[in-house]
Amino acid sequence: MKKRLVSAMTVTAAAFALAACSGNSTQATTAAAETQAADAEPQTAAENAETEGAEAAPETVTITSLDGSGQEIQLEVPYNPERIAILDMASLDILDSLGQGDRVVGMASTSIEYLQSYAENEELAALGTIKEADLEAVMACEPDVIFIGGRLASAYDSLAEIAPVVYLTTDIETGLVESVRSNAEIIASMFGKEAEVEELMSGFDERIQTLADFAAGKTAIVGMCTSGSFNILGNDGRCSIIGREIGFDNVGVDADTATSTHGNEASFEFVVEKNPEYMFVMDRDAAISTEGAELAQEIVENELVMGMDVYKNGNIVYLAHPAVWYTAEGGIQALDIMLQDLETGLSD
């Protein structure tokens, strides 16, 4: 840069000029600043309110959950928890659907295909199974919150000593679709994601109605193959969506007998006697990867059943994703897969 020589006269003149106008300039600058601040005040206030709102995110949120005895409680849990222990696949399904799966630090084992990215992630701690938690491993992963299902209700108190336990399940009276919606809203509220649930649940009611229109006036037996036996399922537990929401007349139902766990073993003479138009079959052994187990089709398609119209008409529906029906019922993605199994099975 070139240096300029400034004469003493020029500097002096400039100094006098600056001194002469400094008072007016300061007043003008101050007035302009005040005017600018006044004009900008509404925007600044809005920005401040927005900033204050962000800073006001709660540290905790109170949700409706269950205790170890299955009774509803109001549970205080961390808002936006960073470290989550998963001992329930339906809850993992919902967390994954909400885009919160990266917060999982440990989980129970699972064979469900669409959750294998978690099962195969070596960075996640192995926490046992959905029936038997490894309490030491759960404690070691230092979770902010723990999710369990009904199979671990007896371990509720022990797990609650480690972190708040969110225990969610499906309600038979409410129905599967509404139970999934409710549980998704509860989990979403822990992350401020409630607005996403409606979109995730869209379309299910219409699909249920389409299936219900098909099922109207038709009889069915719902069964589960396990350890070589055929167990009848009622409308009080697993697969109850078939009889309750979709509306097949479940002729295997005995109002005085509970079937919510593994159903009740039945003879195929009983099936022949009831003579259902449709049969729905879940393979429990396939669901839990029992080695050497007899396949459901081998059990069901015996001489007695093969003489029935339900077999001759091709109306035996083997639920294609038994692991989902058996271990993830209550998840959003699980519900989609379960409906696909029915839609495909009934269209063949």
Buried (B, 14 or more C-beta within 10 A) or exposed (E): EEEEEEEEEEEEEEEEEEEEEEEEEEEEEEEEEEEEEEEEEEEEEEEEEEEEEEEEEEEBBEBBBBBBEEEEEEBEBBBBBEBBBBBBBBBBBBBBBBEBBEBBBBBBEBBBEBBEEBBEEEEBBBBBBBBBBBBEBBBBBEBBBBBBBBBBBEBBEBBBEBBBBBBBBBEBEEBBBBBBBBBBBBBBBBBEBBEBBEEBBEEBEEBBEBBEEBBEEBBBBBBBBBEEBBBBBBBBBBBBBBBBBBBBBBBBBEEEEEBBEBBBEBEBEBBBEBEBBBBBBBBBBBBBEEEEBBEBEEBBBEEBBEEBEBBEEEBBBBBBBBBBBBBBBBBBBBBBBBBBBBEEBBEE
